[in-house]
Amino acid sequence: MSAVTRLTLVTHALTDAVRAARFPADESLDPQGLRAIQRSAGLPAALRPEAIRIGPEARTAETAAALGVCGAVEPALADLDCGRWAGAAMDAIPAESVAAWLTDPGFRGHGGESRTDLVDRVRAWLEQVAAQPQRILAVTHPAVVRACVLIALDAPAHSFWRVDVPPLSVTTLHHHGAWTLRNTACPL
């Protein structure tokens, strides 16, 4: 029997951008996000990760710190790069551009990353993770979790928006020859 990799993905807590339907920038957690972490039960002791990885943005680092964990920054866990739309409100972007962004997984009209780019980036990281079986905790973004779920289910990138991943949620994947979805969107 070969070793198993368990990857537990925790999404960052609320930010002003999430609440205001703005495209993500490198924003901090808002006061409600910090209070939500303080009210949570925290990370279950059963996780006992052997490695901790954290997305490079402020909101992931702040979530990890508030949960009492520290680990290495992992660039592959970065949020979907929205290019020149970063920080902009959705209603400030022409409706046809937002529609293209929502429907075309290859859309790069904002000068950033497409959903297919994100899925490819996350797939490459998951391949590295699977090659070194261990228990890993990753503090990241809903977009990265969506990409992980699509990869585990072998679902196409156009299904990206069909996966609802709330802030401060936990999704667990196991790798034993292939990725499997163990649990999704359980709040802390």
N, C-alpha and C positions, 0 to 999 in steps of 0.2 A: 504494500500500500504506500503510495507516494504522499509526501507532506502536503498540507493544506495551507493556503494563504487566506486569512480572514482580513478583509478590508472594511473598516467601519468609517463611513463618511458622515461628518457632522457639518451642517450648513451654518453659516454665520447668522447672528441675531439680526434683528431689524435695523435698518438705516433710514435716514430721511428720504433717500432716493427710492428705496423700495416702497415706502409709504406714499410718496408723491408721484409714482409711476414715471420716474426719470431713468434714463439709461445710466448704468453704473459707471461711477468714476472711483477714485481711490478714497472714498469717504469713510468716516468713522461710524461706529454704532451710534444710534440715537439713544436718548435716556430710556425710552421704553424697551429697547433691545437689551440694554444693560440690566434693567429691572427684571426682564424675562429670564435672563441667565441667573440672576440672584434668586428668583423664585423657583427655578428648576431644581430637580433633585441632583443635578450635576451628572457627571459621567458615571454610569454603573461600574461598580468595582469589578464586575465580571469581565469587563473589556480587557484589562491588563495588557495593554499593547506593548509590543517589543520595540516598536518604532512609531514615532509621531511625525507627521508631515503637515505643514501649514502653507496655505496659499500666500502669495507675496503681498497682498493688499492689507491695508490698515484694519479693515473690518474682520478679516480672518484672524489676524494676530491678536486683536482685542478680544474676540470671542474665545480664542484658545487661552489667553491670559485669565479672562474672567472665569473660565472653567477650571483653571489651575493646572493647565498642561503647557508644556513648552516642547518644541521640537525644531527640526530643520525646515527651513523655507524650501518649498518645492515649486519651481516655476511652472511645471505642468499642471498645477492645481489653480492657476490663475483664472479669473473670471473671463467670460467671453469678451473679447476686445471689440468694443463698439466704435472704435476709431474716433472720428470727429464728432460723433453723437454723444460721446461720454459726458455725462452731467446734464444733458438736455432733456427737457420734458418731452414725452411722447407727442403731445399735441403741438409742439413747436417744430416737428418734422413733417414735411409734406405727407399727406395721407397715403398717396400712392407708393412712396418710399417705405413707409412703415408696413404697408400691405405686402410689398415685395419681400421685406425683411422677415415677416411672419410666415410667408408661404414658400419662399425659395430657399432651401437649405444651403445653396451655394452663393447667396447674396453677399456681396462685399461693397455695395454702393456707399457705405459710410466710411470706407477706407480702412476698416478693421478686419476682423476675422469672421469668416462664415461659420455657420453651424457645422458644416462638414469639416472645416479646418479644426474646429474645437474637438469634434469626435475623433478625428485622426490623431490629434495631439494627446488626447486622453487615452486612446487605444494604445499608442506607443508607450505611455507611462504604465498602463495596466500590464503590458507585456513584460516590462522590467520588474514590476512588483511581483508578478506571478513566478518569475524566475528565481526569487529568493523567498521561499515560503516562510511566513511569519505572521504575527498579528499586528496590523497596522491601523492606526487611527489617523484620519486625515480631516483637517478642518478646512473647508472649502466653500464653494458657492453652489446654489441651486443648478446653474447651468452645467457645472462639472458633474454633479450627481445625475442630472438628466442624461448626459453623455454616457456615464458609466452604466446606467440602467439600459439604455439602447444597446450598448455593446453586449451586456450580459444576455439580453433577450434576442440578440441578433436582429434588432428592429432597424428600419431605415431612418435616416436623419430627418425625413419629413415628419416623423412622429414625435420629434423633440418637444413641441409645445403640449403634447397630450400627457406628459408626465408632470404632475403637480408636486412641486417640492417646496414646502414652506420653510421659512426661516427657523433656525434652531431645531432642525429635525435630524434624525439618525437613519441612515440607510446602510445595510450590511450586505456585502457580497462575499462569496467564498469562491476560491479557485482550486479545483481538483481535476485538472485536465481541461476544464472550461470554466468560465465564470458563471455563477448562479446567483440569482437574487434571493437573498435570505429573508430580508425584512426591509420595508420601506416606509418612510415618512412617519416614524414614531417620534413624537416630540420628547425632548428631555424633560 
